[in-house]
């Protein structure tokens, strides 16, 4: 499905405060995760932590990537929103390799 390394690269490269498209992508991920997983779920809390960090350390995106991929594997509702989100986020980052 989705490779943890690729997702961690996307999450690391996606700007938090340097451009509207990056901000919208983070806002969409946070909203979708809260809606489907719950605000206080591990995934919801992890997205909030990474969103709040101006420059997250390398471990935060990797941990978030692992949580999101595990959720996508076990929750088809989450996967149905997450996979298109990831594809759109990758289009914002031409220097980050995609799947395939």
matplotlib code that plots the C-alpha trace (Angstrom):
import matplotlib.pyplot as plt

x = [0.0, 2.1, 5.7, 6.6, 9.8, 8.0, 5.3, 7.8, 9.6, 6.3, 5.5, 9.0, 9.0, 5.4, 5.7, 3.9, 4.0, 5.7, 2.9, -0.8, -0.9, 1.2, -0.9, -4.1, -2.6, -1.8, -5.2, -6.9, -4.9, -5.6, -9.3, -9.7, -7.8, -9.8, -13.1, -12.4, -10.0, -11.1, -9.4, -7.8, -6.8, -3.1, -3.3, -5.1, -2.7, 0.3, -0.9, -1.5, 2.1, 3.7, 1.4, 2.4, 6.1, 7.7, 10.5, 9.7, 12.6, 13.2, 11.5, 8.1, 7.2, 8.4, 6.3, 3.3, 3.8, 3.8, 0.6, -1.2, -0.2, -1.3, -4.6, -5.0, -4.4, -7.0, -9.6, -11.0, -12.8, -9.6, -7.8, -10.4, -9.5, -5.8, -4.7, -6.1, -4.7, -1.2, -1.4, -2.3, 0.4, 3.0, 2.0, 3.0, 6.5, 8.1, 11.5, 10.0, 9.7, 6.3, 5.1, 5.7]
y = [0.0, 2.9, 2.8, 4.2, 5.8, 7.6, 8.8, 10.1, 12.0, 13.6, 14.5, 15.9, 17.9, 19.3, 22.9, 23.8, 27.6, 28.3, 28.5, 28.0, 24.6, 23.0, 24.5, 23.3, 19.8, 19.7, 21.1, 18.5, 15.7, 16.9, 17.3, 14.0, 12.2, 13.9, 13.1, 9.4, 8.4, 10.8, 13.8, 11.9, 8.9, 8.1, 9.2, 12.4, 13.4, 12.6, 14.7, 17.6, 17.3, 17.3, 20.1, 22.2, 21.7, 24.4, 22.0, 18.6, 16.3, 13.4, 10.9, 12.7, 12.3, 8.6, 7.8, 9.6, 7.8, 4.4, 5.3, 6.5, 3.5, 1.1, 2.9, 2.8, -0.9, -1.6, 1.0, 1.3, 4.5, 6.2, 4.6, 6.0, 9.5, 9.1, 7.6, 10.5, 13.0, 11.4, 11.5, 15.2, 16.0, 14.2, 16.5, 19.5, 18.1, 17.4, 16.5, 13.8, 10.4, 8.8, 5.3, 3.0]
z = [0.0, 1.3, 2.2, 5.7, 4.4, 1.5, 3.8, 6.4, 3.6, 2.5, 6.1, 6.7, 3.4, 3.6, 4.8, 7.9, 7.6, 4.3, 1.8, 1.6, -0.1, 2.6, 5.3, 3.6, 3.3, 7.1, 7.9, 5.8, 7.3, 10.9, 10.1, 8.5, 11.2, 14.0, 12.2, 11.5, 14.2, 17.0, 18.5, 21.3, 19.3, 18.9, 15.3, 16.1, 18.8, 16.7, 13.8, 16.2, 17.6, 14.2, 13.0, 16.0, 15.6, 13.4, 12.4, 13.7, 14.5, 12.2, 14.6, 14.7, 11.0, 11.0, 14.0, 12.5, 9.2, 11.1, 12.9, 9.8, 7.7, 10.4, 10.6, 6.9, 6.8, 9.5, 8.7, 5.2, 6.0, 7.0, 4.0, 1.6, 2.6, 3.4, 0.1, -2.0, 0.6, 0.2, -3.6, -3.4, -0.9, -3.1, -6.0, -3.9, -3.4, -6.8, -5.1, -3.0, -4.7, -5.0, -4.9, -7.8]

ax = plt.figure().add_subplot(projection="3d")
ax.plot(x, y, z, "-o")
ax.set_aspect("equal")
plt.show()
